[in-house]
Amino acid sequence: MKRKIIKSDRKDQPAGRVQQSGQKPKDLNVHARSQWQWTWKNMLLLSLCILSASIPFLLHLFSDSIDLSRPSDIGLNHTINMYLTPEQGVRVGVWHTVPERRWKEAQGKDLDWYEKALGDGSPIFIYLHGNGGNRSAPHRIGIANVLSAVGYHALVMDYRGFGDSTGEPTEAGLTTDVLYLYHWVKARSGNSPVCVWGHSLGSGVASTTAVKLLEQGKQFNGIILEGAFLNARMETNKLTEHPFTWFYWKFPYIQYFLFNPLKNKDLNLPTDENLQKLRTPLMILHAEDDHLVPFASAQEIYRIAKKAQNSDERVKLVRFDGSLGYLHNGLYKDPGLPNIIREFMQSLMT
């Protein structure tokens, strides 16, 4: 009889009470799962932030492992390294690659031979690279090799603060470095044409230097702008940090956060304004799938320069189909690039 009473009592318990007693562990599980998901997402976000913050440091750590004074170590067997002093306390590193046809002759030659080679009548290109890294980046070596294969000299410089160049990167400093290199080349090149090739940030440095030269009554024979932006100030305003922040990763973090050395360092490099003053033959190279500088920038640069020069012959825009996947740094891979450069140089001679 006692067991029957217990059974009947259990059967008569309200259904809601039974559900309540069974629901409590389920709610705890849901809460625990939700809390775990929140923690996991935040840990992932934190990891991504740490990774993105570490990339500049890792890139510099890797690039610093390359001995830039020995270009032959990375397969550049007709290239010499040299250092120039554009102003007191500043030393900039430069690689000079001679035309490919002279690579056998170049073996074992010293700086004096390379300097004299600049006067052999071959066109000379001063290549101005983009932000970050140094002259050993694969796409920068790629452009130098293309120019050499076509039969031209290529001088690839690391601005002050870049690579093994000393000094602090500023807009005035970068243009001072390029002006010095231009005059150094002209003093040794005779009647050889001297052109400038600016990529990304280097496009702004190239156009700004060209205007400075114009003020001195001189000019480049030709200008090539690759992946060019309209104005560095406009691009900087889109960023969460100054483009040269990477430079201060070389120093203790406390220096950057306490003294903020970039606080009053504007970066302008107004290619759009510069091109309104220039009458130098110009070729614009841009990939349609450029993920850093949209193709629309190249179209606007073309419009400004064409209007300023009032010529279809002196201003050219070469677009590279987005399906090729060149993005911002890959134009050197295009098999048609050598002929494009040749045709541009031939147009300068006519």
Salt bridges, closest charged atoms under 4 A:
ASP73 OD2 - ARG70 NE 2.86
GLU87 OE2 - ARG160 NH1 2.65
GLU105 OE2 - ARG102 NH2 3.05
ASP112 OD2 - LYS116 NZ 3.24
GLU115 OE1 - ARG188 NE 2.88
ASP120 OD2 - ARG102 NH1 2.88
ASP120 OD1 - HIS153 NE2 3.10
ASP158 OD1 - HIS129 NE2 2.69
ASP158 OD2 - ARG135 NH1 2.62
ASP164 OD1 - ARG135 NH1 2.85
GLU168 OE2 - LYS265 NZ 3.51
ASP177 OD1 - ARG160 NH2 2.72
GLU226 OE2 - HIS199 NE2 3.95
GLU235 OE2 - LYS238 NZ 3.47
GLU288 OE2 - ARG319 NH1 3.02
ASP290 OD2 - HIS286 NE2 3.46
ASP290 OD2 - HIS328 ND1 2.76
GLU300 OE2 - ARG303 NH2 2.67
ASP312 OD1 - LYS306 NZ 2.93
